[in-house]
Amino acid sequence: MYETNYHRADSLADAASKIGEEGKYLSGGQTLLPTMKQRLAAPSDLIDLSKINGLSGIEVNGKSVKIGAMTTHAEVANHSGLRDACHAISEMGGWIGDPHVRHRGTIGGSIANNDPAADYPSAMLALNATIHTDQREIAADDFFTGMFDTALKEGEIVTAVSFTAPEKCGYEKFRNPASRYAMAGVFVAHHGDAVRVGVTGASSGGVYRPADMEEALSDNFSADALDGCSVDEGDMLSDIHGSAEYRAHLVKVMAKRAVAAAH
Ligand SMILES: Cc1cc2nc3c(=O)[nH]c(=O)nc-3n(C[C@H](O)[C@H](O)[C@H](O)COP(=O)(O)OP(=O)(O)OC[C@H]3O[C@@H](n4cnc5c(N)ncnc54)[C@H](O)[C@@H]3O)c2cc1C
């Protein structure tokens, strides 16, 4: 690890004032610290967000859900009100990594990082979530702009995510057996008038919404409705874990399982 300066911010304004041009925010550190240890990142300053009041916790009011950016995956998995409102996102939290990762890693860090194999981005798209920052609110559709890329400006801090709980939802992922990251993960959400689908882990463009699956499921919310849908393997990732052809197949299988889980 290269030398860095550690700061513990006590407010959002304090954090923003310390970030500078080469600094990085530190949430759970489950992505950033391993990257630094491998000398793949060398931030001049680490700004720890963990002691800023109001960034953590889950609020559920009827169908209205808000999750603070510093909320850990374990908290998402274990919050009974959230599980009642939107069980699929709780299951998602419980399937991330291992116990250490789940108790340190945060939802804000995960979506800010936008790893193409991370779980939450697919939920944010399917749930039509709003991403709250210290400067503005961003629709999930506009937030995820490509692999490891988001609409966040330099120094902007994710403070929370919010969404209206859908009528039905389901998430299924095919896990990489070593890391538990998604090789293909599909979140489906039935919002009454329409179905939204978020796919992670599979595409070379990062998380995406498959239009044909959404159309088919909006007409008929059943796994069989996906029979006529095809996934273009030309758009899929291909690496040591799986070929593009394999991932294209997995997307459809996971989508069908997610619909079954929603029922
Ligand atoms: C062994 C292992 C297995 C894993 N398995 C999975 C898995 O199955 N599924 C999955 O989805 N993830 C997985 N992860 C990743 C994990 O979920 C991380 O928690 C997550 O990617 C990053 O969250 P963090 O809080 O640790 O962020 P950090 O590592 O602290 O930060 C990540 C990046 O986001 C930036 N950042 C952090 N918080 C904010 C914020 N509030 N506003 C703006 N920028 C911010 C940081 O500057 C940094 O660039 C795994 C990680 C490990 C080490």
The ligand as an SDF file (V2000), in Angstrom:
LIG
                    3D

 53 58  0  0  0  0  0  0  0  0999 V2000
  -14.3520  -11.0240   -0.8640 C   0  0  0  0  0  0  0  0  0  0  0  0
  -15.3740  -10.0190   -1.3470 C   0  0  0  0  0  0  0  0  0  0  0  0
  -16.5640  -10.4940   -1.8580 C   0  0  0  0  0  0  0  0  0  0  0  0
  -17.5280   -9.5930   -2.3220 C   0  0  0  0  0  0  0  0  0  0  0  0
  -18.6830  -10.1010   -2.8410 N   0  0  0  0  0  0  0  0  0  0  0  0
  -19.6180   -9.2520   -3.3040 C   0  0  0  0  0  0  0  0  0  0  0  0
  -20.8480   -9.7350   -3.8180 C   0  0  0  0  0  0  0  0  0  0  0  0
  -21.1470  -10.9400   -3.8420 O   0  0  0  0  0  0  0  0  0  0  0  0
  -21.7260   -8.8210   -4.2920 N   0  0  0  0  0  0  0  0  0  0  0  0
  -21.4880   -7.4640   -4.2530 C   0  0  0  0  0  0  0  0  0  0  0  0
  -22.3400   -6.6930   -4.6830 O   0  0  0  0  0  0  0  0  0  0  0  0
  -20.3350   -6.9880   -3.7390 N   0  0  0  0  0  0  0  0  0  0  0  0
  -19.4190   -7.8240   -3.2630 C   0  0  0  0  0  0  0  0  0  0  0  0
  -18.2590   -7.3260   -2.7180 N   0  0  0  0  0  0  0  0  0  0  0  0
  -18.0670   -5.8600   -2.6480 C   0  0  0  0  0  0  0  0  0  0  0  0
  -18.6910   -5.3130   -1.3770 C   0  0  0  0  0  0  0  0  0  0  0  0
  -20.0760   -5.3750   -1.5010 O   0  0  0  0  0  0  0  0  0  0  0  0
  -18.3020   -3.8680   -1.0680 C   0  0  0  0  0  0  0  0  0  0  0  0
  -18.8810   -3.6000    0.1590 O   0  0  0  0  0  0  0  0  0  0  0  0
  -18.7750   -2.7890   -2.0040 C   0  0  0  0  0  0  0  0  0  0  0  0
  -18.3760   -3.0140   -3.3080 O   0  0  0  0  0  0  0  0  0  0  0  0
  -18.1830   -1.4370   -1.6580 C   0  0  0  0  0  0  0  0  0  0  0  0
  -18.7310   -0.9390   -0.4940 O   0  0  0  0  0  0  0  0  0  0  0  0
  -17.8120   -0.3600    0.6400 P   0  0  0  0  0  0  0  0  0  0  0  0
  -18.7320    0.2810    1.6100 O   0  0  0  0  0  0  0  0  0  0  0  0
  -16.8810   -1.3670    1.1440 O   0  0  0  0  0  0  0  0  0  0  0  0
  -17.0530    0.8240   -0.1780 O   0  0  0  0  0  0  0  0  0  0  0  0
  -15.5160    1.2670   -0.1450 P   0  0  0  0  0  0  0  0  0  0  0  0
  -14.6300    0.1350   -0.4800 O   0  0  0  0  0  0  0  0  0  0  0  0
  -15.2440    2.0280    1.1000 O   0  0  0  0  0  0  0  0  0  0  0  0
  -15.5580    2.3140   -1.3660 O   0  0  0  0  0  0  0  0  0  0  0  0
  -15.7260    1.8460   -2.6990 C   0  0  0  0  0  0  0  0  0  0  0  0
  -15.6510    3.0480   -3.6520 C   0  0  0  0  0  0  0  0  0  0  0  0
  -16.8120    3.8650   -3.5250 O   0  0  0  0  0  0  0  0  0  0  0  0
  -16.4610    5.1970   -3.0730 C   0  0  0  0  0  0  0  0  0  0  0  0
  -17.4630    5.5450   -2.0600 N   0  0  0  0  0  0  0  0  0  0  0  0
  -17.7400    4.8240   -0.9380 C   0  0  0  0  0  0  0  0  0  0  0  0
  -18.7910    5.3630   -0.3010 N   0  0  0  0  0  0  0  0  0  0  0  0
  -19.1770    6.4460   -1.0220 C   0  0  0  0  0  0  0  0  0  0  0  0
  -20.2130    7.4010   -0.8740 C   0  0  0  0  0  0  0  0  0  0  0  0
  -21.0950    7.3390    0.1510 N   0  0  0  0  0  0  0  0  0  0  0  0
  -20.3240    8.3930   -1.7960 N   0  0  0  0  0  0  0  0  0  0  0  0
  -19.4760    8.4520   -2.8450 C   0  0  0  0  0  0  0  0  0  0  0  0
  -18.4700    7.5630   -3.0560 N   0  0  0  0  0  0  0  0  0  0  0  0
  -18.3230    6.5710   -2.1400 C   0  0  0  0  0  0  0  0  0  0  0  0
  -15.0470    5.0640   -2.4990 C   0  0  0  0  0  0  0  0  0  0  0  0
  -14.3180    6.2840   -2.5840 O   0  0  0  0  0  0  0  0  0  0  0  0
  -14.4560    3.9790   -3.3830 C   0  0  0  0  0  0  0  0  0  0  0  0
  -14.0380    4.5240   -4.6120 O   0  0  0  0  0  0  0  0  0  0  0  0
  -17.2890   -8.1970   -2.2540 C   0  0  0  0  0  0  0  0  0  0  0  0
  -16.0910   -7.7190   -1.7030 C   0  0  0  0  0  0  0  0  0  0  0  0
  -15.1440   -8.6190   -1.2530 C   0  0  0  0  0  0  0  0  0  0  0  0
  -13.8710   -8.0920   -0.6560 C   0  0  0  0  0  0  0  0  0  0  0  0
  1  2  1  0
  2  3  1  0
  2 52  2  0
  3  4  2  0
  4  5  1  0
  4 50  1  0
  5  6  2  0
  6  7  1  0
  6 13  1  0
  7  8  2  0
  7  9  1  0
  9 10  1  0
 10 11  2  0
 10 12  1  0
 12 13  2  0
 13 14  1  0
 14 15  1  0
 14 50  1  0
 15 16  1  0
 16 17  1  0
 16 18  1  0
 18 19  1  0
 18 20  1  0
 20 21  1  0
 20 22  1  0
 22 23  1  0
 23 24  1  0
 24 25  2  0
 24 26  1  0
 24 27  1  0
 27 28  1  0
 28 29  2  0
 28 30  1  0
 28 31  1  0
 31 32  1  0
 32 33  1  0
 33 34  1  0
 33 48  1  0
 34 35  1  0
 35 36  1  0
 35 46  1  0
 36 37  1  0
 36 45  1  0
 37 38  2  0
 38 39  1  0
 39 40  1  0
 39 45  2  0
 40 41  1  0
 40 42  2  0
 42 43  1  0
 43 44  2  0
 44 45  1  0
 46 47  1  0
 46 48  1  0
 48 49  1  0
 50 51  2  0
 51 52  1  0
 52 53  1  0
M  END
$$$$
